Amino acid sequence: MKRFRSALGAIAAAMLVAACGSDTQTSVENPSTSHGTLVENPPVRIASLNATDFQTQLASTGASGQQLLQLTGSPQCGVDFYYLKFYTLGGAGEVTMSSGALMVPTGAAGTCSGPRPIVLYAHGTQTNKTLNIADITNTSNTEGALIAAMFAAQGYIVVAPNYAGYDISTLGYHPFVNAAQQSGEMMDILAAARTALPKTFAASTTDSGKLFVTGYSEGGYVAMATQRALQTAGATITAAAPMSGPYALEAFGDAIFYGDVDIGSTIFAPLISTSYQHAYGNIYTATTDVYSTQYASGIDTLLPSATPIDTIYANGQLPELALFNSTTPVVTIPNNPTLSTVLTDALAVPGSALNPGIPNDPRTPLFASGFGSPGLITNDYRVSYVLDAAGNPDGAVPTPVAGVPLAATAPTQSLRKALNLNDMRTGPWAPAEPTLLCGGDQDPTVFFSVNTQTMQAFWSTSPAAAYVSVLDVNATPAAPWTTLQATFQASQAQLLAFYESTAGGGLSPEAAEEQVIAAYHTNVAPFCSLAARIFFSQF
């Protein structure tokens, strides 16, 4: 994880050095607050770089820059970075100003001007409320740097929101994995970007009409929700590539509450409960209904925050790892002692005598690290969720109770109901355009089998099966992704060797493997981004 973060930081640093030019155009402010409205036209240009300087600066950053150059390829175009302000709606329909990036390729090459395709990109989860993906001069803006190098510098117009609740948005919360809100915001920034494009310094770079939709992690979910929303609206989508997203939300929630605690869960939990509380008003009456008293106060306004997440941990406002209490809750179901015992055992710490977990799964120690004292979520709330999951099973996650049938009724527990509503399997929808689902089967943050493979199976008997392809970067290398898979797996092997070496801490093979798995979700991102670009280049 540190290696790729360093490499992405090198891109951002290179762009900072190469950036030149300023916005001398006079903007006109639109008084309308209708969603999709561009606030200032032309928008502010934050930075401008040309391909030659970018290439030179990136190559000069050493091994990290070279590593990413091997993935992204040499820049073919310069890039102008514009800061868009636009109006959108919050999770409960509130009007809010939001912001994001418009990255416009520049240069004399035919792939850098004239009609160019648009990549509509959704970023991953951030705790930093001040996030501005357009500000490429900020060296912590690693995801903005990656998509600039991967897409904009190769001739794609890139449009990417910061999301409501971040940057200039005064919403006060982030509508995390709210399908209707986040897809609506993606469509709003797309409308604003199309308004801005003719007024930029690179006005000769125009919209070709080809639209590609992609994003990573939370952004993978947002990309799929946007694909669905655009289809429903009758818009033209050329192709889509959601990456490592939590698409099957109800199944994913079930896996976590049964004890497969994903990395980052103590961040995701308050984001999701606050999001759905604002949208639906029924997740809790008081935060202590869900959260331990040690953490409940103020948790509904905690994230996103301008305070660094490590400081939030240090201040005791969130536990870094312990989503659940390590003291196993006792499940009591009247007149059913067998089911009570089975569920109680299933809620024990993974890897323990009561719950040994999946044999030989290298993620089991990481799942176990999600338990502590007191734990973020109370035992009572966990039991209420699991009772609903056992009584109304999702089907994509094996219930610990043998013989439990698939659910005949919808979930009844409020959080499961919200997850079900926002699950990408809900509603009569399937891709109607070429769609690549990319991820890795050892991901401990967004589980590949529960999400990507569940969606693949869900569509396998429908006409959508002809449109959907799946790439597991960790699978045995095979055409057409042989080189990409082999390169990813070699990078993982190198990272493992690094952690076992003196320079990497001289860790035992087991401890080194834990470090590699912990960084897995981050390390997959540039490889799936490259796969998305290769996929899009066919159309």
PyMOL commands that set and color helices and strands:
alter all, ss='L'
color gray80, all
select helices_A, chain A and resi 2-18+51-59+63-72+142-150+152-154+179-199+218-232+249-258+265-280+287-289+293-296+299-301+309-314+337-346+364-368+379-391+414-422+448-459+463-466+482-500+509-518+520-536
alter helices_A, ss='H'
color red, helices_A
select strands_A, chain A and resi 28-29+40-41+44-49+78-89+95-106+114-122+157-161+205-216+239-243+324-325+371-372+435-439+468-472
alter strands_A, ss='S'
color yellow, strands_A
deselect
rebuild
show_as cartoon
